[in-house]
Amino acid sequence: MPRNIVKWLPAIIVPAIVVAGVVVLPLQAGAAAPLPERSAKQIVLMVANSAGTDFSGTVQSDSDLGLPALSLSTGMSQSMIDSMSASVPKGMEDFVPKGASSSALTSALGLLSGSHTARVFVDSSKTPGDAQKVRIQIEDKLAERNVVSDGTDAWSYDSQTNTATHVAIPSDALPAMSKKLAGLDAALGVNLSDPSELAKEVLDRAGRTTTVSVGADSTVAGRSAYELILTPKSTTTLVTSVSIKVDSETGLPLRVTVLASGQKNPAIQVGFSAVDFATPDAGLFRFTPPVGATVVEQKLPQDSASGSNTTLSSLSASIPTITGTGWDSIAEIASISVPKELADNALVAQIATKVDGGRALSTSLVNVFLATDGRVFIGSVPLAQLQTAAK
């Protein structure tokens, strides 16, 4: 395929996954010796050409979204909370978390609050199924989460609950994806496996809603880097700008910083504090559940690899409806498709505020409106626009 596109995607996606929330930390950034001048298109092309880049490193994240600190309860087991409850002095009961919550949603909210550190390992060498090997270790104060894939099996492990989830990756999954992407090539009129065409398409599409410019050269994690700056043309979006620092040699994105309207500190910043481009040890991509761990086997839909219409039609009902364009886009999720975990989550109920027509989860970068009829509206726009869309 499209192997080219498959290989460079993790270069952008890995730091994003750790979105897990990233930001305002001393990431060894500073002025750099002048680099050869490059245009925005050339820098985007560098990212597209970073196919096959092996690397490992420490990713630091910090977020200032206006969410309360959630790491305490999301990082404690129920036994820890029970122990605190038994020993806490009288009158201090309110300082004990009400219960352990290890759901995916709660974990995600925890990652979007405060600071986090992750170790990332990527081996782009050919493996069964033509997939890359990836390992991500997200470290919390009292727990650690791991995501490991060797191209044949994918595991996620949460030390807080001592639960490991396993997914067997079908050998024909990537060939089937390649076939689908070939159809996408035809639909878009773009050869997605050609980095040059892809770079041009990215800039052409971005240019309709975004001003793309080249910023100042700098140093990130000891590496010289170019800077791409994306500035929305919209006057109502909550996003002020997005800065992407790109390694001057490999094209790997080293740091992403998102600024929000009316806020001095970055809303989200994800970046490497250390990075190494040697191939990681193969043993890092093998995972064996710890003794005593609960193992959950998860199966992919039987027709996911074949791409049958059955799967596509069943998914269509859950695809959000998008209104608006670019940075002003609003996603509407039908009530029937809203995960029960979101609708009934105790943590969401705790941090959501009651507003006209429902409840709201408001951050400096994204707003979520939970309508009373069960629908959910999400967008990087003021809450009032979500409420209007719900009428």
BELKALIN-V224181 format. One record per pair of residues at least 6 apart in sequence whose C-alpha atoms are under 6 Angstrom apart, sorted by the first residue. I is the first residue (numbers start at 1). J is the second residue. D is the distance in Angstrom with one decimal. If there is no record, write none. Layout:
{{I & J & D} {I & J & D}}
//
This chain:
{{1 & 178 & 5.1} {2 & 193 & 4.6} {4 & 51 & 5.9} {4 & 193 & 5.6} {5 & 193 & 5.6} {7 & 51 & 4.7} {7 & 52 & 5.6} {8 & 50 & 5.6} {8 & 51 & 4.2} {11 & 252 & 5.7} {20 & 111 & 4.6} {20 & 112 & 5.8} {21 & 61 & 5.3} {21 & 62 & 5.8} {21 & 63 & 5.7} {21 & 111 & 5.5} {21 & 112 & 4.7} {22 & 60 & 5.9} {22 & 61 & 2.6} {22 & 62 & 4.0} {22 & 63 & 5.7} {22 & 268 & 5.4} {22 & 269 & 4.1} {22 & 270 & 3.7} {23 & 61 & 4.5} {23 & 62 & 3.7} {23 & 63 & 5.5} {23 & 268 & 5.2} {23 & 269 & 3.2} {23 & 270 & 5.2} {24 & 62 & 5.8} {27 & 273 & 4.7} {28 & 220 & 5.6} {28 & 221 & 5.2} {29 & 219 & 4.9} {29 & 220 & 4.4} {30 & 218 & 5.4} {30 & 219 & 5.1} {31 & 218 & 4.6} {31 & 219 & 6.0} {32 & 217 & 6.0} {32 & 218 & 4.5} {32 & 219 & 5.3} {40 & 214 & 5.8} {44 & 199 & 5.6} {45 & 196 & 6.0} {45 & 199 & 5.3} {46 & 251 & 4.7} {47 & 251 & 4.5} {47 & 252 & 5.9} {48 & 195 & 5.1} {50 & 250 & 5.8} {50 & 251 & 5.2} {52 & 124 & 5.0} {54 & 122 & 5.5} {54 & 123 & 4.9} {54 & 124 & 5.6} {54 & 277 & 5.7} {54 & 279 & 5.3} {55 & 122 & 5.4} {55 & 276 & 5.5} {55 & 277 & 4.2} {55 & 278 & 5.9} {56 & 120 & 5.4} {56 & 121 & 4.3} {56 & 275 & 5.8} {56 & 276 & 5.3} {57 & 119 & 5.8} {57 & 120 & 5.4} {57 & 274 & 5.3} {57 & 275 & 4.1} {57 & 276 & 6.0} {58 & 118 & 5.8} {58 & 119 & 4.6} {58 & 272 & 5.6} {58 & 273 & 5.7} {58 & 274 & 5.3} {59 & 117 & 5.8} {59 & 118 & 5.1} {59 & 271 & 5.4} {59 & 272 & 4.3} {59 & 273 & 5.9} {60 & 117 & 4.7} {60 & 271 & 5.7} {61 & 115 & 5.4} {61 & 116 & 5.1} {61 & 270 & 4.9} {62 & 114 & 5.5} {62 & 115 & 4.1} {63 & 113 & 5.9} {63 & 114 & 5.4} {63 & 267 & 5.5} {63 & 268 & 4.7} {64 & 267 & 4.7} {65 & 267 & 5.4} {65 & 363 & 5.0} {65 & 364 & 5.0} {66 & 363 & 5.4} {69 & 113 & 5.6} {70 & 110 & 5.1} {71 & 110 & 5.4} {73 & 97 & 5.7} {73 & 100 & 5.8} {74 & 101 & 5.8} {75 & 142 & 5.3} {75 & 143 & 5.7} {77 & 100 & 5.6} {77 & 160 & 5.8} {78 & 100 & 5.0} {117 & 139 & 5.6} {118 & 137 & 5.3} {118 & 138 & 4.3} {118 & 139 & 5.8} {119 & 136 & 5.7} {119 & 137 & 5.0} {120 & 135 & 5.9} {120 & 136 & 4.7} {121 & 134 & 5.7} {121 & 135 & 5.1} {122 & 133 & 5.7} {122 & 134 & 4.7} {123 & 132 & 6.0} {123 & 133 & 5.0} {124 & 132 & 4.8} {129 & 171 & 5.0} {131 & 151 & 4.9} {132 & 151 & 5.9} {133 & 149 & 5.5} {133 & 150 & 4.5} {133 & 151 & 5.7} {134 & 148 & 5.8} {134 & 149 & 5.2} {135 & 147 & 5.6} {135 & 148 & 4.4} {136 & 146 & 5.7} {136 & 147 & 5.2} {137 & 145 & 5.8} {137 & 146 & 4.5} {138 & 144 & 5.7} {138 & 145 & 5.1} {143 & 159 & 5.6} {143 & 160 & 5.4} {144 & 159 & 5.5} {145 & 157 & 5.5} {145 & 158 & 4.6} {146 & 156 & 5.4} {146 & 157 & 5.0} {147 & 155 & 5.7} {147 & 156 & 4.4} {148 & 154 & 5.6} {148 & 155 & 5.1} {150 & 285 & 5.3} {152 & 169 & 5.1} {153 & 167 & 5.9} {153 & 168 & 4.7} {153 & 169 & 5.5} {154 & 166 & 5.8} {154 & 167 & 5.2} {155 & 165 & 5.6} {155 & 166 & 4.6} {156 & 164 & 5.6} {156 & 165 & 5.2} {157 & 163 & 5.8} {157 & 164 & 4.3} {162 & 293 & 5.1} {163 & 293 & 5.5} {163 & 294 & 4.7} {163 & 295 & 6.0} {164 & 295 & 4.8} {165 & 295 & 5.8} {165 & 296 & 4.6} {165 & 297 & 6.0} {166 & 297 & 5.1} {166 & 298 & 6.0} {167 & 298 & 5.3} {173 & 305 & 4.8} {176 & 305 & 5.6} {185 & 191 & 5.4} {192 & 198 & 5.6} {209 & 233 & 5.5} {209 & 326 & 5.7} {210 & 231 & 5.5} {210 & 232 & 4.5} {210 & 233 & 5.3} {211 & 230 & 5.8} {211 & 231 & 5.1} {212 & 229 & 5.8} {212 & 230 & 4.8} {213 & 228 & 5.9} {213 & 229 & 5.2} {214 & 227 & 5.7} {214 & 228 & 4.9} {214 & 229 & 6.0} {215 & 227 & 4.9} {215 & 228 & 5.9} {217 & 225 & 5.8} {217 & 226 & 4.9} {218 & 224 & 5.8} {218 & 225 & 5.4} {219 & 225 & 5.7} {221 & 273 & 4.8} {221 & 274 & 4.9} {224 & 248 & 5.8} {225 & 245 & 5.8} {225 & 246 & 5.1} {225 & 247 & 4.5} {225 & 248 & 4.9} {226 & 245 & 5.6} {226 & 246 & 5.1} {227 & 244 & 5.6} {227 & 245 & 4.5} {228 & 243 & 5.8} {228 & 244 & 5.1} {229 & 242 & 5.7} {229 & 243 & 4.6} {230 & 241 & 5.6} {230 & 242 & 5.0} {231 & 241 & 4.6} {237 & 327 & 6.0} {237 & 328 & 5.7} {237 & 380 & 5.7} {237 & 381 & 4.7} {238 & 260 & 5.6} {238 & 261 & 5.2} {238 & 365 & 5.5} {238 & 380 & 5.3} {238 & 381 & 5.4} {239 & 260 & 4.7} {239 & 261 & 5.9} {240 & 259 & 5.3} {240 & 260 & 5.1} {240 & 261 & 5.3} {241 & 258 & 6.0} {241 & 259 & 5.4} {242 & 257 & 5.7} {242 & 258 & 4.6} {243 & 256 & 5.6} {243 & 257 & 5.1} {244 & 255 & 5.8} {244 & 256 & 4.6} {245 & 253 & 5.7} {245 & 254 & 5.4} {245 & 255 & 5.1} {246 & 252 & 5.7} {246 & 253 & 4.3} {246 & 254 & 5.6} {254 & 271 & 5.6} {254 & 272 & 5.7} {255 & 270 & 5.4} {255 & 271 & 3.8} {256 & 269 & 5.5} {256 & 270 & 5.2} {257 & 268 & 5.9} {257 & 269 & 4.2} {258 & 266 & 5.7} {258 & 267 & 5.8} {258 & 268 & 5.2} {259 & 266 & 4.7} {259 & 267 & 5.4} {260 & 267 & 5.8} {260 & 365 & 5.7} {318 & 337 & 5.2} {320 & 331 & 5.7} {320 & 332 & 5.2} {320 & 333 & 4.8} {321 & 331 & 5.6} {321 & 332 & 5.0} {322 & 330 & 5.6} {322 & 331 & 4.7} {323 & 329 & 5.7} {323 & 330 & 5.3} {330 & 378 & 5.7} {330 & 379 & 4.7} {331 & 377 & 5.6} {331 & 378 & 5.2} {332 & 376 & 5.8} {332 & 377 & 4.6} {333 & 375 & 5.8} {333 & 376 & 5.1} {334 & 375 & 5.0} {335 & 374 & 4.5} {335 & 375 & 4.3} {352 & 360 & 5.3} {352 & 361 & 4.9} {353 & 359 & 5.4} {353 & 360 & 5.3} {357 & 371 & 5.8} {358 & 370 & 5.6} {358 & 371 & 4.4} {358 & 372 & 4.7} {359 & 369 & 6.0} {359 & 370 & 5.1} {360 & 368 & 5.7} {360 & 369 & 4.6} {360 & 370 & 6.0} {361 & 367 & 5.9} {361 & 368 & 5.0} {365 & 380 & 5.8} {366 & 379 & 5.7} {366 & 380 & 4.4} {367 & 378 & 5.9} {367 & 379 & 5.7} {367 & 383 & 6.0} {368 & 377 & 5.7} {368 & 378 & 4.6} {369 & 376 & 5.7} {369 & 377 & 5.1} {370 & 376 & 4.8}}
//
